[in-house]
Every structure is written in structure tokens, then in C-alpha cells.
């Protein structure tokens, strides 16, 4: 997979965002090109410079993530979206898939699963965390 894979981190918890950024920066070929803490800033950034992947918290302030994902996929179909969630509720899988997201990741497993999720999405596949294996998307 040649070239840098450009990512935006969208989470209102600054410390969590910084930890995710550290994980990403240790991996070759990945670059965090932006960090935002709310939906308005995310939408503004996307219009200026669409990345390859947006990693977004499902409860990002000022943004209805599933709706925004759907709209983003209409305007920028090449941009992938990984939605970070706290709860293991299957409904997130269904809603994320219908909205056009490329995967769902449980925040508490980000340290061990994040890079696998990014590689899976970069390869053109839907990322499904191990905790959801066998579930219908």
C-alpha cells in the first residue's frame, strides 16, 4: 500500500485523542493530519482537506455521527469512516454499516485493535471487532 494514509481523529476527550495519535504515529505509512474535538470542526476540516480515514467518536459533540457519515459518504465516497464506541450493542454495527462506515471499534480495545482496524479498512474491508465476531452487519 504505497503512500501515506492520512487520518483525522475526532474525539472530544483530548487525552484519548493523544493516546490514539501515539499508536498511529508508531506505525509506518500512517499520518494524523488533523485532530478535532467536535462535529462542527470535523465538518469544516473535511471540506478543506478530506483524509483517507476519519476515526470518530460516536458521541462527538455537535454531530449526529451516523447521519454525518452518510452525508460524508455522499460528498466524499473515497473517505472511510471508523466509528469508535463504548458499548458492545449490536445496533451500532447495523447503524454504522447502513450509514456507510467502514468499521466500528470499541474504545476500550483501541490500544490492541486500532492498527488492525486501520489495516483492514485500508485493504477495503469492513472492520468488525473480535467482540462482535459472528454478528450480522
N, CA, C and O atoms as CSV, one atom per row, in Angstrom:
chain,resi,resn,atom,element,x,y,z
A,1,UNK,N,N,0.842,-1.182,0.000
A,1,UNK,CA,C,0.000,0.000,0.000
A,1,UNK,C,C,0.887,1.244,0.000
A,1,UNK,O,O,1.302,1.716,1.058
A,2,UNK,N,N,1.169,1.762,-1.170
A,2,UNK,CA,C,2.097,2.883,-1.287
A,2,UNK,C,C,1.506,4.192,-0.770
A,2,UNK,O,O,0.289,4.363,-0.719
A,3,UNK,N,N,2.394,5.113,-0.388
A,3,UNK,CA,C,1.983,6.431,0.044
A,3,UNK,C,C,1.476,6.458,1.466
A,3,UNK,O,O,1.166,5.428,2.064
A,4,UNK,N,N,1.400,7.675,1.993
A,4,UNK,CA,C,0.893,7.861,3.343
A,4,UNK,C,C,-0.625,7.739,3.365
A,4,UNK,O,O,-1.308,8.202,2.452
A,5,UNK,N,N,-1.134,7.128,4.388
A,5,UNK,CA,C,-2.573,7.003,4.617
A,5,UNK,C,C,-2.920,8.072,5.642
A,5,UNK,O,O,-2.481,8.012,6.790
A,6,UNK,N,N,-3.715,9.056,5.216
A,6,UNK,CA,C,-3.987,10.255,6.006
A,6,UNK,C,C,-5.245,10.078,6.861
A,6,UNK,O,O,-6.286,9.645,6.367
A,7,UNK,N,N,-5.133,10.422,8.163
A,7,UNK,CA,C,-6.234,10.236,9.106
A,7,UNK,C,C,-6.574,11.510,9.863
A,7,UNK,O,O,-5.718,12.361,10.111
A,8,UNK,N,N,-7.847,11.617,10.223
A,8,UNK,CA,C,-8.319,12.660,11.137
A,8,UNK,C,C,-8.861,11.956,12.369
A,8,UNK,O,O,-9.573,10.958,12.260
A,9,UNK,N,N,-8.523,12.479,13.546
A,9,UNK,CA,C,-9.051,11.977,14.802
A,9,UNK,C,C,-10.103,12.949,15.315
A,9,UNK,O,O,-9.831,14.139,15.472
A,10,UNK,N,N,-11.304,12.443,15.575
A,10,UNK,CA,C,-12.396,13.288,16.039
A,10,UNK,C,C,-12.953,12.714,17.338
A,10,UNK,O,O,-13.730,11.759,17.330
A,11,UNK,N,N,-12.543,13.313,18.451
A,11,UNK,CA,C,-12.986,12.882,19.777
A,11,UNK,C,C,-12.856,14.076,20.708
A,11,UNK,O,O,-11.879,14.823,20.638
A,12,UNK,N,N,-13.841,14.254,21.577
A,12,UNK,CA,C,-13.798,15.406,22.472
A,12,UNK,C,C,-12.915,15.171,23.697
A,12,UNK,O,O,-12.662,16.107,24.455
A,13,UNK,N,N,-12.450,13.963,23.903
A,13,UNK,CA,C,-11.543,13.670,25.011
A,13,UNK,C,C,-10.102,13.790,24.514
A,13,UNK,O,O,-9.589,12.909,23.825
A,14,UNK,N,N,-9.468,14.898,24.878
A,14,UNK,CA,C,-8.141,15.225,24.364
A,14,UNK,C,C,-7.117,14.148,24.708
A,14,UNK,O,O,-6.322,13.765,23.850
A,15,UNK,N,N,-7.121,13.657,25.934
A,15,UNK,CA,C,-6.140,12.638,26.325
A,15,UNK,C,C,-6.314,11.362,25.517
A,15,UNK,O,O,-5.327,10.753,25.105
A,16,UNK,N,N,-7.554,10.949,25.284
A,16,UNK,CA,C,-7.800,9.759,24.473
A,16,UNK,C,C,-7.290,9.985,23.053
A,16,UNK,O,O,-6.649,9.111,22.470
A,17,UNK,N,N,-7.579,11.167,22.499
A,17,UNK,CA,C,-7.127,11.504,21.140
A,17,UNK,C,C,-5.603,11.429,21.052
A,17,UNK,O,O,-5.063,10.900,20.080
A,18,UNK,N,N,-4.917,11.952,22.053
A,18,UNK,CA,C,-3.449,11.938,22.035
A,18,UNK,C,C,-2.905,10.515,22.122
A,18,UNK,O,O,-1.910,10.198,21.469
A,19,UNK,N,N,-3.535,9.660,22.911
A,19,UNK,CA,C,-3.095,8.265,23.005
A,19,UNK,C,C,-3.303,7.542,21.675
A,19,UNK,O,O,-2.444,6.774,21.244
A,20,UNK,N,N,-4.427,7.784,21.036
A,20,UNK,CA,C,-4.700,7.184,19.723
A,20,UNK,C,C,-3.667,7.680,18.710
A,20,UNK,O,O,-3.160,6.908,17.897
A,21,UNK,N,N,-3.368,8.958,18.770
A,21,UNK,CA,C,-2.375,9.525,17.850
A,21,UNK,C,C,-1.007,8.873,18.051
A,21,UNK,O,O,-0.305,8.603,17.076
A,22,UNK,N,N,-0.623,8.620,19.292
A,22,UNK,CA,C,0.665,7.964,19.574
A,22,UNK,C,C,0.716,6.572,18.944
A,22,UNK,O,O,1.731,6.180,18.368
A,23,UNK,N,N,-0.381,5.832,19.057
A,23,UNK,CA,C,-0.446,4.489,18.468
A,23,UNK,C,C,-0.261,4.578,16.956
A,23,UNK,O,O,0.501,3.812,16.367
A,24,UNK,N,N,-0.959,5.510,16.343
A,24,UNK,CA,C,-0.908,5.664,14.883
A,24,UNK,C,C,0.474,6.102,14.423
A,24,UNK,O,O,0.991,5.587,13.431
A,25,UNK,N,N,1.071,7.041,15.131
A,25,UNK,CA,C,2.369,7.571,14.717
A,25,UNK,C,C,3.489,6.550,14.797
A,25,UNK,O,O,4.526,6.728,14.158
A,26,UNK,N,N,3.306,5.481,15.570
A,26,UNK,CA,C,4.326,4.425,15.646
A,26,UNK,C,C,4.262,3.492,14.438
A,26,UNK,O,O,5.177,2.700,14.214
A,27,UNK,N,N,3.199,3.582,13.673
A,27,UNK,CA,C,3.027,2.691,12.520
A,27,UNK,C,C,3.518,3.377,11.243
A,27,UNK,O,O,3.240,4.553,11.012
A,28,UNK,N,N,4.231,2.644,10.443
A,28,UNK,CA,C,4.732,3.176,9.179
A,28,UNK,C,C,3.582,3.386,8.202
A,28,UNK,O,O,2.649,2.586,8.142
A,29,UNK,N,N,3.662,4.464,7.443
A,29,UNK,CA,C,2.697,4.712,6.381
A,29,UNK,C,C,1.419,5.404,6.812
A,29,UNK,O,O,0.536,5.639,5.987
A,30,UNK,N,N,1.303,5.736,8.102
A,30,UNK,CA,C,0.104,6.426,8.602
A,30,UNK,C,C,0.476,7.814,9.084
A,30,UNK,O,O,1.539,8.014,9.673
A,31,UNK,N,N,-0.407,8.775,8.833
A,31,UNK,CA,C,-0.159,10.144,9.264
A,31,UNK,C,C,-1.461,10.770,9.760
A,31,UNK,O,O,-2.469,10.774,9.053
A,32,UNK,N,N,-1.426,11.300,10.984
A,32,UNK,CA,C,-2.565,12.042,11.516
A,32,UNK,C,C,-2.436,13.472,10.993
A,32,UNK,O,O,-1.500,14.193,11.339
A,33,UNK,N,N,-3.391,13.864,10.156
A,33,UNK,CA,C,-3.332,15.191,9.535
A,33,UNK,C,C,-4.241,16.198,10.227
A,33,UNK,O,O,-4.230,17.382,9.893
A,34,UNK,N,N,-5.030,15.725,11.196
A,34,UNK,CA,C,-5.892,16.633,11.916
A,34,UNK,C,C,-6.509,15.995,13.133
A,34,UNK,O,O,-6.733,14.785,13.184
A,35,UNK,N,N,-6.781,16.843,14.124
A,35,UNK,CA,C,-7.468,16.421,15.339
A,35,UNK,C,C,-8.539,17.452,15.628
A,35,UNK,O,O,-8.287,18.656,15.585
A,36,UNK,N,N,-9.738,16.970,15.922
A,36,UNK,CA,C,-10.842,17.878,16.242
A,36,UNK,C,C,-11.596,17.342,17.451
A,36,UNK,O,O,-11.569,16.148,17.747
A,37,UNK,N,N,-12.274,18.263,18.143
A,37,UNK,CA,C,-12.991,17.893,19.352
A,37,UNK,C,C,-14.495,17.998,19.263
A,37,UNK,O,O,-15.198,17.688,20.224
A,38,UNK,N,N,-15.004,18.438,18.106
A,38,UNK,CA,C,-16.462,18.493,17.952
A,38,UNK,C,C,-16.846,18.373,16.482
A,38,UNK,O,O,-16.005,18.459,15.587
A,39,UNK,N,N,-18.135,18.173,16.264
A,39,UNK,CA,C,-18.638,17.922,14.921
A,39,UNK,C,C,-18.472,19.075,13.959
A,39,UNK,O,O,-18.194,18.869,12.778
A,40,UNK,N,N,-18.641,20.295,14.458
A,40,UNK,CA,C,-18.509,21.461,13.580
A,40,UNK,C,C,-17.085,21.560,13.038
A,40,UNK,O,O,-16.882,21.816,11.851
A,41,UNK,N,N,-16.104,21.356,13.913
A,41,UNK,CA,C,-14.698,21.415,13.486
A,41,UNK,C,C,-14.392,20.278,12.510
A,41,UNK,O,O,-13.641,20.466,11.552
A,42,UNK,N,N,-14.968,19.109,12.749
A,42,UNK,CA,C,-14.746,17.977,11.848
A,42,UNK,C,C,-15.285,18.284,10.455
A,42,UNK,O,O,-14.584,18.085,9.463
A,43,UNK,N,N,-16.506,18.760,10.373
A,43,UNK,CA,C,-17.104,19.034,9.074
A,43,UNK,C,C,-16.321,20.121,8.327
A,43,UNK,O,O,-16.152,20.041,7.110
A,44,UNK,N,N,-15.854,21.115,9.043
A,44,UNK,CA,C,-15.058,22.179,8.432
A,44,UNK,C,C,-13.736,21.609,7.888
A,44,UNK,O,O,-13.334,21.929,6.769
A,45,UNK,N,N,-13.080,20.784,8.666
A,45,UNK,CA,C,-11.811,20.183,8.244
A,45,UNK,C,C,-12.022,19.309,7.013
A,45,UNK,O,O,-11.215,19.341,6.083
A,46,UNK,N,N,-13.097,18.532,7.000
A,46,UNK,CA,C,-13.362,17.630,5.875
A,46,UNK,C,C,-13.568,18.393,4.572
A,46,UNK,O,O,-13.168,17.922,3.507
A,47,UNK,N,N,-14.177,19.544,4.647
A,47,UNK,CA,C,-14.399,20.344,3.440
A,47,UNK,C,C,-13.099,20.937,2.916
A,47,UNK,O,O,-12.947,21.134,1.710
A,48,UNK,N,N,-12.165,21.223,3.811
A,48,UNK,CA,C,-10.890,21.820,3.409
A,48,UNK,C,C,-9.908,20.794,2.875
A,48,UNK,O,O,-9.230,21.030,1.875
A,49,UNK,N,N,-9.835,19.650,3.549
A,49,UNK,CA,C,-8.814,18.668,3.192
A,49,UNK,C,C,-9.264,17.257,3.569
A,49,UNK,O,O,-8.908,16.764,4.640
A,50,UNK,N,N,-10.044,16.598,2.702
A,50,UNK,CA,C,-10.525,15.255,3.032
A,50,UNK,C,C,-9.366,14.264,3.188
A,50,UNK,O,O,-8.481,14.203,2.335
A,51,UNK,N,N,-9.373,13.485,4.282
A,51,UNK,CA,C,-8.334,12.481,4.508
A,51,UNK,C,C,-8.728,11.158,3.854
A,51,UNK,O,O,-9.719,11.081,3.128
A,52,UNK,N,N,-7.947,10.131,4.120
A,52,UNK,CA,C,-8.305,8.788,3.680
A,52,UNK,C,C,-9.264,8.135,4.679
A,52,UNK,O,O,-10.143,7.364,4.295
A,53,UNK,N,N,-9.079,8.457,5.979
A,53,UNK,CA,C,-9.874,7.835,7.033
A,53,UNK,C,C,-10.168,8.831,8.138
A,53,UNK,O,O,-9.294,9.589,8.560
A,54,UNK,N,N,-11.408,8.818,8.601
A,54,UNK,CA,C,-11.808,9.593,9.777
A,54,UNK,C,C,-12.096,8.592,10.883
A,54,UNK,O,O,-12.882,7.662,10.706
A,55,UNK,N,N,-11.450,8.794,12.031
A,55,UNK,CA,C,-11.738,7.984,13.215
A,55,UNK,C,C,-12.543,8.887,14.139
A,55,UNK,O,O,-12.025,9.879,14.652
A,56,UNK,N,N,-13.810,8.542,14.351
A,56,UNK,CA,C,-14.722,9.457,15.035
A,56,UNK,C,C,-15.452,8.765,16.187
A,56,UNK,O,O,-15.903,7.626,16.068
A,57,UNK,N,N,-15.554,9.485,17.298
A,57,UNK,CA,C,-16.295,9.013,18.465
A,57,UNK,C,C,-17.785,9.114,18.166
A,57,UNK,O,O,-18.249,10.136,17.662
A,58,UNK,N,N,-18.534,8.061,18.473
A,58,UNK,CA,C,-19.967,8.034,18.186
A,58,UNK,C,C,-20.717,9.144,18.930
A,58,UNK,O,O,-21.783,9.575,18.491
A,59,UNK,N,N,-20.165,9.604,20.049
A,59,UNK,CA,C,-20.847,10.652,20.815
A,59,UNK,C,C,-20.123,11.994,20.719
A,59,UNK,O,O,-20.089,12.759,21.683
A,60,UNK,N,N,-19.550,12.273,19.558
A,60,UNK,CA,C,-18.858,13.544,19.334
A,60,UNK,C,C,-19.853,14.695,19.456
A,60,UNK,O,O,-20.900,14.675,18.808
A,61,UNK,N,N,-19.536,15.712,20.289
A,61,UNK,CA,C,-20.460,16.843,20.439
A,61,UNK,C,C,-20.746,17.543,19.104
A,61,UNK,O,O,-19.875,17.648,18.241
A,62,UNK,N,N,-21.966,18.008,18.961
A,62,UNK,CA,C,-22.417,18.778,17.797
A,62,UNK,C,C,-22.381,17.968,16.506
A,62,UNK,O,O,-22.139,18.510,15.427
A,63,UNK,N,N,-22.625,16.661,16.630
A,63,UNK,CA,C,-22.620,15.829,15.435
A,63,UNK,C,C,-23.440,14.569,15.681
A,63,UNK,O,O,-23.269,13.884,16.689
A,64,UNK,N,N,-24.321,14.285,14.755
A,64,UNK,CA,C,-25.021,13.007,14.755
A,64,UNK,C,C,-24.217,12.110,13.826
A,64,UNK,O,O,-24.354,12.175,12.604
A,65,UNK,N,N,-23.382,11.276,14.420
A,65,UNK,CA,C,-22.343,10.562,13.687
A,65,UNK,C,C,-22.883,9.708,12.547
A,65,UNK,O,O,-22.320,9.721,11.453
A,66,UNK,N,N,-23.945,8.979,12.776
A,66,UNK,CA,C,-24.445,8.105,11.711
A,66,UNK,C,C,-24.956,8.929,10.529
A,66,UNK,O,O,-24.709,8.590,9.372
A,67,UNK,N,N,-25.658,9.995,10.830
A,67,UNK,CA,C,-26.165,10.877,9.767
A,67,UNK,C,C,-25.002,11.563,9.041
A,67,UNK,O,O,-24.991,11.651,7.813
A,68,UNK,N,N,-24.039,12.042,9.805
A,68,UNK,CA,C,-22.883,12.718,9.209
A,68,UNK,C,C,-22.064,11.753,8.350
A,68,UNK,O,O,-21.537,12.144,7.309
A,69,UNK,N,N,-21.958,10.503,8.779
A,69,UNK,CA,C,-21.234,9.501,7.996
A,69,UNK,C,C,-21.920,9.298,6.650
A,69,UNK,O,O,-21.267,9.243,5.607
A,70,UNK,N,N,-23.220,9.189,6.688
A,70,UNK,CA,C,-23.990,9.019,5.447
A,70,UNK,C,C,-23.761,10.209,4.508
A,70,UNK,O,O,-23.510,10.020,3.317
A,71,UNK,N,N,-23.845,11.423,5.038
A,71,UNK,CA,C,-23.650,12.627,4.216
A,71,UNK,C,C,-22.212,12.717,3.701
A,71,UNK,O,O,-21.982,13.105,2.556
A,72,UNK,N,N,-21.256,12.359,4.544
A,72,UNK,CA,C,-19.856,12.383,4.128
A,72,UNK,C,C,-19.625,11.413,2.979
A,72,UNK,O,O,-18.922,11.737,2.022
A,73,UNK,N,N,-20.209,10.233,3.067
A,73,UNK,CA,C,-20.034,9.239,2.008
A,73,UNK,C,C,-20.671,9.704,0.695
A,73,UNK,O,O,-20.210,9.328,-0.383
A,74,UNK,N,N,-21.715,10.508,0.781
A,74,UNK,CA,C,-22.320,11.050,-0.440
A,74,UNK,C,C,-21.407,12.090,-1.093
A,74,UNK,O,O,-21.242,12.105,-2.312
A,75,UNK,N,N,-20.813,12.960,-0.264
A,75,UNK,CA,C,-19.980,14.036,-0.818
A,75,UNK,C,C,-18.532,13.600,-1.072
A,75,UNK,O,O,-17.879,14.126,-1.973
A,76,UNK,N,N,-18.035,12.655,-0.296
A,76,UNK,CA,C,-16.647,12.184,-0.431
A,76,UNK,C,C,-16.635,10.662,-0.307
A,76,UNK,O,O,-16.210,10.138,0.722
A,77,UNK,N,N,-17.085,9.952,-1.317
A,77,UNK,CA,C,-17.189,8.488,-1.209
A,77,UNK,C,C,-15.858,7.784,-0.954
A,77,UNK,O,O,-15.838,6.652,-0.471
A,78,UNK,N,N,-14.761,8.439,-1.273
A,78,UNK,CA,C,-13.447,7.820,-1.078
A,78,UNK,C,C,-12.986,7.859,0.374
A,78,UNK,O,O,-12.093,7.101,0.752
A,79,UNK,N,N,-13.572,8.724,1.192
A,79,UNK,CA,C,-13.183,8.847,2.601
A,79,UNK,C,C,-13.846,7.728,3.400
A,79,UNK,O,O,-15.059,7.535,3.332
A,80,UNK,N,N,-13.040,7.003,4.150
A,80,UNK,CA,C,-13.539,5.926,5.009
A,80,UNK,C,C,-13.788,6.472,6.416
A,80,UNK,O,O,-13.160,7.443,6.838
A,81,UNK,N,N,-14.711,5.832,7.133
A,81,UNK,CA,C,-15.048,6.260,8.488
A,81,UNK,C,C,-14.989,5.057,9.420
A,81,UNK,O,O,-15.611,4.026,9.165
A,82,UNK,N,N,-14.231,5.204,10.504
A,82,UNK,CA,C,-14.186,4.220,11.580
A,82,UNK,C,C,-14.853,4.862,12.790
A,82,UNK,O,O,-14.389,5.890,13.284
A,83,UNK,N,N,-15.934,4.264,13.265
A,83,UNK,CA,C,-16.681,4.816,14.387
A,83,UNK,C,C,-16.242,4.123,15.674
A,83,UNK,O,O,-16.253,2.896,15.775
A,84,UNK,N,N,-15.854,4.943,16.656
A,84,UNK,CA,C,-15.434,4.426,17.960
A,84,UNK,C,C,-16.635,4.458,18.906
A,84,UNK,O,O,-17.335,5.466,19.001
A,85,UNK,N,N,-16.862,3.351,19.600
A,85,UNK,CA,C,-17.996,3.248,20.517
A,85,UNK,C,C,-17.527,2.750,21.882
A,85,UNK,O,O,-16.440,2.187,22.009
A,86,UNK,N,N,-18.361,2.963,22.898
A,86,UNK,CA,C,-18.066,2.477,24.249
A,86,UNK,C,C,-18.818,1.195,24.564
A,86,UNK,O,O,-18.306,0.339,25.287
A,87,UNK,N,N,-20.019,1.051,24.035
A,87,UNK,CA,C,-20.882,-0.071,24.376
A,87,UNK,C,C,-20.854,-1.149,23.305
A,87,UNK,O,O,-20.700,-0.857,22.119
A,88,UNK,N,N,-21.002,-2.388,23.730
A,88,UNK,CA,C,-20.995,-3.527,22.804
A,88,UNK,C,C,-22.388,-3.812,22.258
A,88,UNK,O,O,-22.752,-4.975,22.085
A,89,UNK,N,N,-23.154,-2.799,21.991
A,89,UNK,CA,C,-24.507,-3.001,21.487
A,89,UNK,C,C,-24.475,-3.229,19.979
A,89,UNK,O,O,-23.884,-2.453,19.228
A,90,UNK,N,N,-25.123,-4.310,19.554
A,90,UNK,CA,C,-25.123,-4.688,18.139
A,90,UNK,C,C,-25.754,-3.638,17.243
A,90,UNK,O,O,-25.425,-3.558,16.060
A,91,UNK,N,N,-26.653,-2.833,17.785
A,91,UNK,CA,C,-27.315,-1.833,16.952
A,91,UNK,C,C,-26.321,-0.876,16.321
A,91,UNK,O,O,-26.580,-0.349,15.239
A,92,UNK,N,N,-25.181,-0.637,16.978
A,92,UNK,CA,C,-24.159,0.230,16.400
A,92,UNK,C,C,-23.621,-0.346,15.097
A,92,UNK,O,O,-23.358,0.395,14.150
A,93,UNK,N,N,-23.459,-1.658,15.046
A,93,UNK,CA,C,-22.972,-2.295,13.821
A,93,UNK,C,C,-23.931,-2.055,12.667
A,93,UNK,O,O,-23.520,-1.674,11.571
A,94,UNK,N,N,-25.203,-2.280,12.923
A,94,UNK,CA,C,-26.224,-2.104,11.891
A,94,UNK,C,C,-26.279,-0.662,11.429
A,94,UNK,O,O,-26.261,-0.389,10.228
A,95,UNK,N,N,-26.345,0.267,12.379
A,95,UNK,CA,C,-26.438,1.691,12.021
A,95,UNK,C,C,-25.185,2.166,11.286
A,95,UNK,O,O,-25.275,2.911,10.311
A,96,UNK,N,N,-24.017,1.729,11.761
A,96,UNK,CA,C,-22.764,2.147,11.124
A,96,UNK,C,C,-22.673,1.610,9.702
A,96,UNK,O,O,-22.294,2.336,8.783
A,97,UNK,N,N,-23.014,0.360,9.524
A,97,UNK,CA,C,-22.973,-0.254,8.200
A,97,UNK,C,C,-23.931,0.437,7.241
A,97,UNK,O,O,-23.567,0.737,6.104
A,98,UNK,N,N,-25.141,0.686,7.691
A,98,UNK,CA,C,-26.131,1.373,6.845
A,98,UNK,C,C,-25.703,2.792,6.490
A,98,UNK,O,O,-25.990,3.276,5.395
A,99,UNK,N,N,-25.020,3.455,7.410
A,99,UNK,CA,C,-24.577,4.830,7.169
A,99,UNK,C,C,-23.397,4.892,6.206
A,99,UNK,O,O,-23.095,5.953,5.661
A,100,UNK,N,N,-22.726,3.754,5.994
A,100,UNK,CA,C,-21.583,3.734,5.085
A,100,UNK,C,C,-20.236,3.703,5.775
A,100,UNK,O,O,-19.205,3.857,5.121
A,101,UNK,N,N,-20.226,3.506,7.093
A,101,UNK,CA,C,-18.950,3.426,7.820
A,101,UNK,C,C,-18.180,2.195,7.361
A,101,UNK,O,O,-18.757,1.238,6.845
A,102,UNK,N,N,-16.875,2.240,7.557
A,102,UNK,CA,C,-16.004,1.127,7.169
A,102,UNK,C,C,-15.688,0.229,8.350
A,102,UNK,O,O,-14.969,-0.760,8.208
A,103,UNK,N,N,-16.223,0.569,9.516
A,103,UNK,CA,C,-15.986,-0.266,10.680
A,103,UNK,C,C,-16.392,0.405,11.972
A,103,UNK,O,O,-16.684,1.600,12.025
A,104,UNK,N,N,-16.400,-0.413,13.016
A,104,UNK,CA,C,-16.726,0.021,14.368
A,104,UNK,C,C,-15.658,-0.555,15.285
A,104,UNK,O,O,-15.288,-1.721,15.154
A,105,UNK,N,N,-15.159,0.264,16.221
A,105,UNK,CA,C,-14.134,-0.186,17.155
A,105,UNK,C,C,-14.550,0.200,18.566
A,105,UNK,O,O,-14.950,1.338,18.814
A,106,UNK,N,N,-14.454,-0.749,19.486
A,106,UNK,CA,C,-14.723,-0.468,20.894
A,106,UNK,C,C,-13.547,0.314,21.465
A,106,UNK,O,O,-12.399,-0.118,21.365
A,107,UNK,N,N,-13.836,1.465,22.065
A,107,UNK,CA,C,-12.766,2.338,22.558
A,107,UNK,C,C,-11.842,1.640,23.544
A,107,UNK,O,O,-10.631,1.863,23.525
A,108,UNK,N,N,-12.401,0.800,24.404
A,108,UNK,CA,C,-11.563,0.169,25.421
A,108,UNK,C,C,-10.556,-0.817,24.836
A,108,UNK,O,O,-9.647,-1.255,25.540
A,109,UNK,N,N,-10.702,-1.172,23.566
A,109,UNK,CA,C,-9.754,-2.082,22.917
A,109,UNK,C,C,-8.896,-1.362,21.863
A,109,UNK,O,O,-8.206,-2.008,21.075
A,110,UNK,N,N,-8.943,-0.053,21.855
A,110,UNK,CA,C,-8.204,0.708,20.843
A,110,UNK,C,C,-6.708,0.408,20.873
A,110,UNK,O,O,-6.074,0.332,19.821
A,111,UNK,N,N,-6.142,0.239,22.050
A,111,UNK,CA,C,-4.697,0.012,22.155
A,111,UNK,C,C,-4.260,-1.256,21.421
A,111,UNK,O,O,-3.161,-1.307,20.871
A,112,UNK,N,N,-5.116,-2.275,21.413
A,112,UNK,CA,C,-4.721,-3.534,20.777
A,112,UNK,C,C,-5.341,-3.742,19.397
A,112,UNK,O,O,-4.819,-4.531,18.609
A,113,UNK,N,N,-6.424,-3.064,19.088
A,113,UNK,CA,C,-7.149,-3.308,17.838
A,113,UNK,C,C,-7.069,-2.180,16.807
A,113,UNK,O,O,-7.395,-2.394,15.639
A,114,UNK,N,N,-6.644,-0.993,17.216
A,114,UNK,CA,C,-6.701,0.167,16.315
A,114,UNK,C,C,-5.943,-0.048,15.011
A,114,UNK,O,O,-6.492,0.182,13.934
A,115,UNK,N,N,-4.712,-0.479,15.093
A,115,UNK,CA,C,-3.925,-0.644,13.865
A,115,UNK,C,C,-4.501,-1.746,12.983
A,115,UNK,O,O,-4.475,-1.635,11.757
A,116,UNK,N,N,-5.015,-2.795,13.585
A,116,UNK,CA,C,-5.665,-3.857,12.810
A,116,UNK,C,C,-6.897,-3.300,12.102
A,116,UNK,O,O,-7.156,-3.627,10.944
A,117,UNK,N,N,-7.647,-2.465,12.797
A,117,UNK,CA,C,-8.834,-1.847,12.192
A,117,UNK,C,C,-8.441,-0.982,11.005
A,117,UNK,O,O,-9.068,-1.052,9.948
A,118,UNK,N,N,-7.408,-0.168,11.175
A,118,UNK,CA,C,-6.962,0.711,10.087
A,118,UNK,C,C,-6.479,-0.114,8.890
A,118,UNK,O,O,-6.825,0.189,7.749
A,119,UNK,N,N,-5.683,-1.153,9.148
A,119,UNK,CA,C,-5.193,-2.003,8.042
A,119,UNK,C,C,-6.353,-2.684,7.315
A,119,UNK,O,O,-6.350,-2.777,6.087
A,120,UNK,N,N,-7.337,-3.155,8.067
A,120,UNK,CA,C,-8.499,-3.823,7.464
A,120,UNK,C,C,-9.254,-2.863,6.564
A,120,UNK,O,O,-9.606,-3.202,5.434
A,121,UNK,N,N,-9.500,-1.669,7.067
A,121,UNK,CA,C,-10.236,-0.653,6.297
A,121,UNK,C,C,-9.421,-0.219,5.088
A,121,UNK,O,O,-9.967,-0.059,3.996
A,122,UNK,N,N,-8.137,-0.031,5.271
A,122,UNK,CA,C,-7.269,0.385,4.158
A,122,UNK,C,C,-7.264,-0.668,3.048
A,122,UNK,O,O,-7.093,-0.344,1.873
A,123,UNK,N,N,-7.452,-1.928,3.435
A,123,UNK,CA,C,-7.496,-3.020,2.455
A,123,UNK,C,C,-8.873,-3.145,1.795
A,123,UNK,O,O,-9.088,-4.033,0.970
A,124,UNK,N,N,-9.793,-2.268,2.155
A,124,UNK,CA,C,-11.108,-2.262,1.518
A,124,UNK,C,C,-12.146,-3.154,2.167
A,124,UNK,O,O,-13.186,-3.435,1.570
A,125,UNK,N,N,-11.875,-3.603,3.384
A,125,UNK,CA,C,-12.816,-4.482,4.084
A,125,UNK,C,C,-13.467,-3.752,5.253
A,125,UNK,O,O,-12.942,-2.752,5.743
A,126,UNK,N,N,-14.620,-4.264,5.695
A,126,UNK,CA,C,-15.310,-3.730,6.871
A,126,UNK,C,C,-14.627,-4.285,8.107
A,126,UNK,O,O,-14.423,-5.494,8.218
A,127,UNK,N,N,-14.268,-3.396,9.049
A,127,UNK,CA,C,-13.643,-3.853,10.283
A,127,UNK,C,C,-14.710,-4.175,11.317
A,127,UNK,O,O,-15.561,-3.349,11.647
A,128,UNK,N,N,-14.638,-5.390,11.811
A,128,UNK,CA,C,-15.544,-5.865,12.845
A,128,UNK,C,C,-14.682,-6.323,14.017
A,128,UNK,O,O,-13.862,-7.226,13.852
A,129,UNK,N,N,-14.847,-5.720,15.203
A,129,UNK,CA,C,-14.007,-6.111,16.334
A,129,UNK,C,C,-14.276,-7.554,16.766
A,129,UNK,O,O,-15.375,-8.071,16.566
A,130,UNK,N,N,-13.264,-8.205,17.361
A,130,UNK,CA,C,-13.433,-9.593,17.793
A,130,UNK,C,C,-14.661,-9.794,18.684
A,130,UNK,O,O,-15.284,-10.855,18.650
A,131,UNK,N,N,-15.008,-8.790,19.471
A,131,UNK,CA,C,-16.142,-8.904,20.379
A,131,UNK,C,C,-17.467,-9.048,19.628
A,131,UNK,O,O,-18.465,-9.472,20.210
A,132,UNK,N,N,-17.480,-8.700,18.348
A,132,UNK,CA,C,-18.688,-8.767,17.540
A,132,UNK,C,C,-18.640,-9.891,16.493
A,132,UNK,O,O,-19.557,-10.010,15.680
A,133,UNK,N,N,-17.599,-10.704,16.506
A,133,UNK,CA,C,-17.491,-11.764,15.507
A,133,UNK,C,C,-18.734,-12.655,15.551
A,133,UNK,O,O,-19.228,-13.017,16.619
A,134,UNK,N,N,-19.213,-12.990,14.378
A,134,UNK,CA,C,-20.406,-13.821,14.286
A,134,UNK,C,C,-21.697,-13.017,14.281
A,134,UNK,O,O,-22.777,-13.576,14.086
A,135,UNK,N,N,-21.596,-11.721,14.493
A,135,UNK,CA,C,-22.780,-10.856,14.484
A,135,UNK,C,C,-23.063,-10.443,13.047
A,135,UNK,O,O,-22.154,-10.360,12.221
A,136,UNK,N,N,-24.314,-10.191,12.764
A,136,UNK,CA,C,-24.718,-9.785,11.420
A,136,UNK,C,C,-24.563,-8.270,11.267
A,136,UNK,O,O,-25.045,-7.499,12.097
A,137,UNK,N,N,-23.888,-7.858,10.202
A,137,UNK,CA,C,-23.666,-6.425,9.934
A,137,UNK,C,C,-24.718,-5.938,8.965
A,137,UNK,O,O,-24.723,-4.763,8.598
